[in-house]
Amino acid sequence: MKRGLEKLLSRWVVTVLFGIFVLPGAGWGDYAILHRFACYPTDGGKAYGSLVYKSNYFYGMTSQGGGAAAGIIFKINTNGNDYEILHSFSGDAGGGTPFGNLVMTGSTLYGMTSKGGDDGVGVIFKINTDGSDYTVLHSFSQAYTDGSSPRGSLIISGVMLYGMTYSGGTGTGCAQRCGTVFSLNTSLKSFKVLHSFTDAVNDGTKPSYGSLMLSGSTLYGMTSAGGAADGGVVFKVGVTGSGFAVLHSFGNEKNEGYAPLGSLVLSGSTLFGMTSKGGAKSFGTIFRMDTNGDNYAVLHSFPDMNVTSDGYTPYGSLILWGDALFGMASNGGGTRDGVIFKISADGGGYEILHRFGDGTVADDGGAPYGDPTLVGTTLYGMTSNHSTTSYVGCGVIYALTDVVVTVPGAPRAAKATAGNRQATVSFKAPVSNGGCPIISYEAISNPGNIKGTGKKAPLVVKGLTNGKTYTFTVKASNKMGTGPASAKSNSVIPIGPPGAPRAVKATAGNKQATVSFKAPSSNGGSPITSYEAISNPGKIKATGKKTRLTVKGLTNGKTYTFNVRAVNAAGAGPWSPKSNAVVPKY
């Protein structure tokens, strides 16, 4: 099994600017396969969820594979290395066949399975990120006081887990009942059904492949069926189970979507989501609506299966970055293996970022049934299968870089070297350029906020005060703006040569002269180590550390003047004005 990045033979040119998407543009998006699942018995297969990220590692699940063919929990580095199976589901009392994501708090992962457990209808579990301490927290049962067969994911808030089940509950009108909303207190280990769905026009049924979304004390979610037109609903319910209400019933209006198979995402008071069916061509939609149920609008209708420029039938959820929404469709894209797409929150700028199975990478993934995950400027995700020369495979983990453009990261390893009233600041470029080229850097002094700018390292910061201590930070800028500052550099003290000595006065002697003077008004930021006096004519010199020097070897009867200069660690300063004229004699 290959690991690591496999670069595309060609690239997609993508520019993303706060939800405005233009092709071609300045940003390059490199698509790469991080891992190909091998299925039972050595690896997982058929992932139906998304990845959760922490400290350069992703954690995820597959619904199949592993030693018992009941799925696995795995981790993998963002560069595709260090792939490790943390747990293989047993399929029995320990649970099996997960259809969702993990959630994380600290070093603990939580999740659900759709099968296994004491009654064969799924469990809630926890496991440490190193694979230790796998524990079943709750086994779902066939009893109507419980839910059963969850096909989605948990969310976490403090010690509380919230989720939904596809079946079970007290609601009537559905085979194996209509599903539930539940909570689990991980500290008290107390499970509670918050709502049992019923097959009624003012309720939903059968929530599938999604999770709840929490805002304040209100949970929002969707069901795949039920409601006034049996096309599913958007609902809300309080975290205690009170206040259940249907906010929208899908399928009531012409060209409206229905049968959502994912989660909602919230921006302010606006909810965004997708449906797997319906719309202008009956192959799904992207929609938005207010949290009070008003202003429902279809942002995009996926076209029919014969259109190669788009996907269709999304089984998953959107993610939001700024004003941009990203998601996947499980089919379409020319080969009917699905696509990765983006769209602005106002419905404009719909664009395909990648078509699975389009030939740009060998044995590409296909049929994604989850959500992408955005880390930095890179999208990561999974597919449920992949194409090979002889069979439909078990899925892949992929990375698609530079899908968003943002400000650069912080420059690294800033180092300052002092000069005369200036400092030279060297540094390394940021790890991330934000998805487009860095156009300038600036180094900033502390104190003083004096700046030096340029297009590359090193930068020179001028106008500093000699003898004063400074540190420096560096920032990088691209077309999106200026990124965060680097860590502080080392401390430096700029120094320069001293100023000219003052009030130089010569007194004649026998073949010599005594030259006295005052120290310069500035030592250049460094102690004066010596002085030098020179005669004119003759260039005869005398040196010493005091402000009184004797110049010997002069010619009696000859007229002389003298200049004096000071020396410090930076070198010799300027010569003073000439002294008075003197004539040595016996």
Disulfide bonds with the S-S distance in Angstrom:
Cys39-Cys394 2.06
Cys174-Cys178 1.95
